[in-house]
Amino acid sequence: MTILPELIRQRRTVNLFTAQSVPDALITQLLETAVYAPNHKLSEPWRFVLLDSTAKLEYAALRREYAIQQGKNPQSIYQMFLQIPAFVFVIMHESADKTRRDEDLAATAALIQNLILLAQDKGLASKWSSFPDLPEFRTWLSLAEQESVVGVIHLGYPAQIPPDKGRTPAQERISILKGK
Ligand SMILES: Cc1cc2nc3c(=O)[nH]c(=O)nc-3n(C[C@H](O)[C@H](O)[C@H](O)COP(=O)(O)O)c2cc1C
């Protein structure tokens, strides 16, 4: 168990994982805590999809096709996705009300940060990856029209931990509003 400031500062976006699998039961356990994220009016706008081994192959193949569209090397993208031990698709219900929708997005992002810090606390590493919001991906994931994927979370035990990219000190972004 690492203390929270260290967990936050040591977290990295990791691309390369060992072959060690990540049990669904462990991911479920992490999510049971992650859902304690603040969410206004207890809307709990989320649901989660994990992949079995066949679906992982399907997702890697979809990403290979998408790499071609993006002008990237399809084979290296395919290999990269094949070595990711587990995926968590974090799906949000899109409210028709903009304020509610924005609050729900913020809450779901908080949940994801909870998830990746809890994962790190268990020795796992993660990557928060964007979901290509394209018809073929949406159909494959059986997304409803009013759903979006806030993040695809890659999970596994790290094979290589990237260096700290650093951050602008918060101090430089702090101002004090002086009352009139
Ligand atoms: C909403 C969101 C979407 C992201 N999507 C991607 C992505 O598609 N691909 C990627 O490589 N990293 C993605 N990232 C990770 C960021 O690129 C990463 O956090 C940033 O480079 C800082 O690196 P660090 O996480 O190691 O500190 C995403 C992060 C967020 C919050």
The ligand as a Gaussian input file, in Angstrom:
#p B3LYP/6-31G(d) Opt

LIG

0 1
 C       -9.609000      11.674000     -21.432000
 C       -8.245000      11.105000     -21.716000
 C       -8.018000      10.433000     -22.899000
 C       -6.759000       9.886000     -23.180000
 N       -6.592000       9.203000     -24.345000
 C       -5.378000       8.689000     -24.638000
 C       -5.182000       7.953000     -25.836000
 O       -6.119000       7.728000     -26.609000
 N       -3.959000       7.505000     -26.111000
 C       -2.905000       7.722000     -25.252000
 O       -1.795000       7.305000     -25.565000
 N       -3.071000       8.354000     -24.073000
 C       -4.275000       8.855000     -23.753000
 N       -4.469000       9.503000     -22.561000
 C       -3.351000       9.586000     -21.594000
 C       -2.617000      10.912000     -21.679000
 O       -2.023000      11.040000     -22.952000
 C       -1.556000      10.929000     -20.561000
 O       -2.204000      10.959000     -19.322000
 C       -0.595000      12.111000     -20.682000
 O        0.260000      11.958000     -21.785000
 C        0.273000      12.284000     -19.422000
 O        1.067000      11.134000     -19.208000
 P        1.004000      10.367000     -17.804000
 O       -0.406000       9.845000     -17.676000
 O        2.011000       9.261000     -17.907000
 O        1.350000      11.349000     -16.742000
 C       -5.705000      10.036000     -22.244000
 C       -5.945000      10.712000     -21.031000
 C       -7.200000      11.235000     -20.770000
 C       -7.452000      11.935000     -19.457000

